[in-house]
Amino acid sequence: MTTSTSLPDLELDTIPILYSLLSRLQPPTSTSTGTPAATPLPASENGTLTIKNIPMETDKIKHKLLESAAKVKGLPDMERTIEEQEAEIREWEERIEKQREMLRALRDVGEVERMKRGNWMEG
């Protein structure tokens, strides 16, 4: 079964998105010695994220994952079990093997006929 619904690989690949998000995460505003670190700039000014900005950014990822899950459910044969799909694959493999056997038999018949014509022309 074919359908026009397609799902690009990038829709399901969350690792680059998470990496991008985490690489923008700004370290805490104080060091382990208790001395203040550099004053963080708001996310809008330099692209970095503070802890308080994470929920807003992760909501975007959640929405993208929900959209992707809905698209996956819309793909053909998603309601079928793996066992059903494997059974169909076996049926197709058997059908292909039967077709190969028929092609071999036809080739053999062709070889016999060619040899008969060759002997007839010589004799």
ChimeraX commands (.cxc) that place a marker at each C-alpha (Angstrom):
marker #1 position 0.00,0.00,0.00 radius 0.5
marker #1 position 1.41,3.36,-0.99 radius 0.5
marker #1 position 0.40,6.77,0.15 radius 0.5
marker #1 position 1.47,10.34,-0.40 radius 0.5
marker #1 position 2.19,10.69,3.32 radius 0.5
marker #1 position 5.91,10.90,3.87 radius 0.5
marker #1 position 7.92,11.46,6.98 radius 0.5
marker #1 position 11.39,12.93,6.55 radius 0.5
marker #1 position 14.09,11.36,8.70 radius 0.5
marker #1 position 14.81,14.74,10.24 radius 0.5
marker #1 position 11.32,14.80,11.74 radius 0.5
marker #1 position 12.22,11.86,13.97 radius 0.5
marker #1 position 15.83,12.76,14.70 radius 0.5
marker #1 position 15.71,14.56,18.04 radius 0.5
marker #1 position 19.38,14.23,18.95 radius 0.5
marker #1 position 20.51,17.28,16.92 radius 0.5
marker #1 position 17.65,19.31,18.37 radius 0.5
marker #1 position 18.50,18.29,21.93 radius 0.5
marker #1 position 22.20,18.90,21.30 radius 0.5
marker #1 position 21.44,22.38,20.01 radius 0.5
marker #1 position 19.28,23.08,23.04 radius 0.5
marker #1 position 21.82,21.78,25.55 radius 0.5
marker #1 position 24.74,23.54,23.89 radius 0.5
marker #1 position 22.89,26.83,24.42 radius 0.5
marker #1 position 22.43,26.11,28.11 radius 0.5
marker #1 position 24.35,28.59,30.18 radius 0.5
marker #1 position 26.27,27.40,33.23 radius 0.5
marker #1 position 24.99,28.43,36.69 radius 0.5
marker #1 position 25.62,32.00,37.75 radius 0.5
marker #1 position 28.03,31.03,40.55 radius 0.5
marker #1 position 31.04,28.74,40.67 radius 0.5
marker #1 position 31.63,25.92,43.13 radius 0.5
marker #1 position 33.78,28.25,45.26 radius 0.5
marker #1 position 30.84,30.58,45.77 radius 0.5
marker #1 position 32.26,33.41,43.68 radius 0.5
marker #1 position 29.84,34.78,41.12 radius 0.5
marker #1 position 30.41,33.78,37.53 radius 0.5
marker #1 position 29.82,36.07,34.58 radius 0.5
marker #1 position 26.38,37.65,34.60 radius 0.5
marker #1 position 24.22,35.72,32.14 radius 0.5
marker #1 position 22.54,37.59,29.35 radius 0.5
marker #1 position 18.88,36.90,28.60 radius 0.5
marker #1 position 18.31,34.22,25.96 radius 0.5
marker #1 position 17.08,36.77,23.47 radius 0.5
marker #1 position 20.33,38.75,23.55 radius 0.5
marker #1 position 22.94,36.07,22.82 radius 0.5
marker #1 position 21.08,32.81,22.11 radius 0.5
marker #1 position 22.10,31.16,25.37 radius 0.5
marker #1 position 19.56,29.58,27.67 radius 0.5
marker #1 position 19.20,29.80,31.39 radius 0.5
marker #1 position 17.49,27.15,33.47 radius 0.5
marker #1 position 14.28,29.17,33.57 radius 0.5
marker #1 position 14.14,29.27,29.72 radius 0.5
marker #1 position 14.34,25.51,29.32 radius 0.5
marker #1 position 10.61,24.70,29.76 radius 0.5
marker #1 position 9.66,27.08,26.95 radius 0.5
marker #1 position 12.29,25.59,24.64 radius 0.5
marker #1 position 11.50,21.97,25.53 radius 0.5
marker #1 position 7.80,22.62,24.82 radius 0.5
marker #1 position 8.80,23.20,21.20 radius 0.5
marker #1 position 10.48,19.79,21.14 radius 0.5
marker #1 position 7.46,18.14,22.77 radius 0.5
marker #1 position 5.15,19.63,20.14 radius 0.5
marker #1 position 7.44,18.46,17.36 radius 0.5
marker #1 position 7.50,14.93,18.82 radius 0.5
marker #1 position 3.71,14.90,19.14 radius 0.5
marker #1 position 3.35,16.00,15.52 radius 0.5
marker #1 position 5.83,13.32,14.42 radius 0.5
marker #1 position 3.98,10.64,16.41 radius 0.5
marker #1 position 0.71,11.64,14.72 radius 0.5
marker #1 position 2.39,11.43,11.31 radius 0.5
marker #1 position 3.85,8.00,12.12 radius 0.5
marker #1 position 0.38,6.75,13.08 radius 0.5
marker #1 position -0.85,7.98,9.70 radius 0.5
marker #1 position 1.69,5.90,7.77 radius 0.5
marker #1 position 0.36,2.85,5.92 radius 0.5
marker #1 position 0.18,-0.50,7.74 radius 0.5
marker #1 position 0.93,0.98,11.16 radius 0.5
marker #1 position -2.12,-0.83,12.52 radius 0.5
marker #1 position -0.66,-4.19,11.45 radius 0.5
marker #1 position 1.43,-6.27,13.80 radius 0.5
marker #1 position 5.02,-7.22,13.08 radius 0.5
marker #1 position 3.89,-10.85,12.75 radius 0.5
marker #1 position 1.36,-9.88,10.07 radius 0.5
marker #1 position 3.97,-7.93,8.17 radius 0.5
marker #1 position 6.50,-10.77,8.43 radius 0.5
marker #1 position 3.87,-13.23,7.13 radius 0.5
marker #1 position 3.26,-10.99,4.13 radius 0.5
marker #1 position 7.01,-10.75,3.51 radius 0.5
marker #1 position 7.24,-14.57,3.54 radius 0.5
marker #1 position 4.35,-14.76,1.06 radius 0.5
marker #1 position 6.09,-12.32,-1.26 radius 0.5
marker #1 position 9.38,-14.23,-0.95 radius 0.5
marker #1 position 7.59,-17.48,-1.85 radius 0.5
marker #1 position 5.93,-15.80,-4.82 radius 0.5
marker #1 position 9.29,-14.44,-6.02 radius 0.5
marker #1 position 10.85,-17.91,-5.73 radius 0.5
marker #1 position 8.01,-19.43,-7.78 radius 0.5
marker #1 position 8.55,-16.79,-10.45 radius 0.5
marker #1 position 12.28,-17.56,-10.51 radius 0.5
marker #1 position 11.53,-21.27,-10.88 radius 0.5
marker #1 position 9.19,-20.50,-13.78 radius 0.5
marker #1 position 11.85,-18.33,-15.44 radius 0.5
marker #1 position 14.43,-21.14,-15.05 radius 0.5
marker #1 position 11.97,-23.63,-16.57 radius 0.5
marker #1 position 11.27,-21.28,-19.49 radius 0.5
marker #1 position 15.00,-20.79,-20.01 radius 0.5
marker #1 position 15.48,-24.56,-20.08 radius 0.5
marker #1 position 12.67,-24.97,-22.62 radius 0.5
marker #1 position 14.26,-22.25,-24.73 radius 0.5
marker #1 position 17.64,-23.99,-24.58 radius 0.5
marker #1 position 16.08,-27.31,-25.68 radius 0.5
marker #1 position 14.27,-25.61,-28.55 radius 0.5
marker #1 position 17.42,-23.81,-29.63 radius 0.5
marker #1 position 19.34,-27.06,-29.61 radius 0.5
marker #1 position 16.62,-28.81,-31.66 radius 0.5
marker #1 position 16.75,-26.05,-34.26 radius 0.5
marker #1 position 20.51,-26.20,-34.33 radius 0.5
marker #1 position 20.49,-29.99,-34.89 radius 0.5
marker #1 position 17.74,-29.71,-37.48 radius 0.5
marker #1 position 19.72,-27.16,-39.47 radius 0.5
marker #1 position 22.86,-29.32,-39.33 radius 0.5
marker #1 position 21.08,-32.57,-40.21 radius 0.5
marker link #1:1,2 radius 0.2
marker link #1:2,3 radius 0.2
marker link #1:3,4 radius 0.2
marker link #1:4,5 radius 0.2
marker link #1:5,6 radius 0.2
marker link #1:6,7 radius 0.2
marker link #1:7,8 radius 0.2
marker link #1:8,9 radius 0.2
marker link #1:9,10 radius 0.2
marker link #1:10,11 radius 0.2
marker link #1:11,12 radius 0.2
marker link #1:12,13 radius 0.2
marker link #1:13,14 radius 0.2
marker link #1:14,15 radius 0.2
marker link #1:15,16 radius 0.2
marker link #1:16,17 radius 0.2
marker link #1:17,18 radius 0.2
marker link #1:18,19 radius 0.2
marker link #1:19,20 radius 0.2
marker link #1:20,21 radius 0.2
marker link #1:21,22 radius 0.2
marker link #1:22,23 radius 0.2
marker link #1:23,24 radius 0.2
marker link #1:24,25 radius 0.2
marker link #1:25,26 radius 0.2
marker link #1:26,27 radius 0.2
marker link #1:27,28 radius 0.2
marker link #1:28,29 radius 0.2
marker link #1:29,30 radius 0.2
marker link #1:30,31 radius 0.2
marker link #1:31,32 radius 0.2
marker link #1:32,33 radius 0.2
marker link #1:33,34 radius 0.2
marker link #1:34,35 radius 0.2
marker link #1:35,36 radius 0.2
marker link #1:36,37 radius 0.2
marker link #1:37,38 radius 0.2
marker link #1:38,39 radius 0.2
marker link #1:39,40 radius 0.2
marker link #1:40,41 radius 0.2
marker link #1:41,42 radius 0.2
marker link #1:42,43 radius 0.2
marker link #1:43,44 radius 0.2
marker link #1:44,45 radius 0.2
marker link #1:45,46 radius 0.2
marker link #1:46,47 radius 0.2
marker link #1:47,48 radius 0.2
marker link #1:48,49 radius 0.2
marker link #1:49,50 radius 0.2
marker link #1:50,51 radius 0.2
marker link #1:51,52 radius 0.2
marker link #1:52,53 radius 0.2
marker link #1:53,54 radius 0.2
marker link #1:54,55 radius 0.2
marker link #1:55,56 radius 0.2
marker link #1:56,57 radius 0.2
marker link #1:57,58 radius 0.2
marker link #1:58,59 radius 0.2
marker link #1:59,60 radius 0.2
marker link #1:60,61 radius 0.2
marker link #1:61,62 radius 0.2
marker link #1:62,63 radius 0.2
marker link #1:63,64 radius 0.2
marker link #1:64,65 radius 0.2
marker link #1:65,66 radius 0.2
marker link #1:66,67 radius 0.2
marker link #1:67,68 radius 0.2
marker link #1:68,69 radius 0.2
marker link #1:69,70 radius 0.2
marker link #1:70,71 radius 0.2
marker link #1:71,72 radius 0.2
marker link #1:72,73 radius 0.2
marker link #1:73,74 radius 0.2
marker link #1:74,75 radius 0.2
marker link #1:75,76 radius 0.2
marker link #1:76,77 radius 0.2
marker link #1:77,78 radius 0.2
marker link #1:78,79 radius 0.2
marker link #1:79,80 radius 0.2
marker link #1:80,81 radius 0.2
marker link #1:81,82 radius 0.2
marker link #1:82,83 radius 0.2
marker link #1:83,84 radius 0.2
marker link #1:84,85 radius 0.2
marker link #1:85,86 radius 0.2
marker link #1:86,87 radius 0.2
marker link #1:87,88 radius 0.2
marker link #1:88,89 radius 0.2
marker link #1:89,90 radius 0.2
marker link #1:90,91 radius 0.2
marker link #1:91,92 radius 0.2
marker link #1:92,93 radius 0.2
marker link #1:93,94 radius 0.2
marker link #1:94,95 radius 0.2
marker link #1:95,96 radius 0.2
marker link #1:96,97 radius 0.2
marker link #1:97,98 radius 0.2
marker link #1:98,99 radius 0.2
marker link #1:99,100 radius 0.2
marker link #1:100,101 radius 0.2
marker link #1:101,102 radius 0.2
marker link #1:102,103 radius 0.2
marker link #1:103,104 radius 0.2
marker link #1:104,105 radius 0.2
marker link #1:105,106 radius 0.2
marker link #1:106,107 radius 0.2
marker link #1:107,108 radius 0.2
marker link #1:108,109 radius 0.2
marker link #1:109,110 radius 0.2
marker link #1:110,111 radius 0.2
marker link #1:111,112 radius 0.2
marker link #1:112,113 radius 0.2
marker link #1:113,114 radius 0.2
marker link #1:114,115 radius 0.2
marker link #1:115,116 radius 0.2
marker link #1:116,117 radius 0.2
marker link #1:117,118 radius 0.2
marker link #1:118,119 radius 0.2
marker link #1:119,120 radius 0.2
marker link #1:120,121 radius 0.2
marker link #1:121,122 radius 0.2
marker link #1:122,123 radius 0.2
view
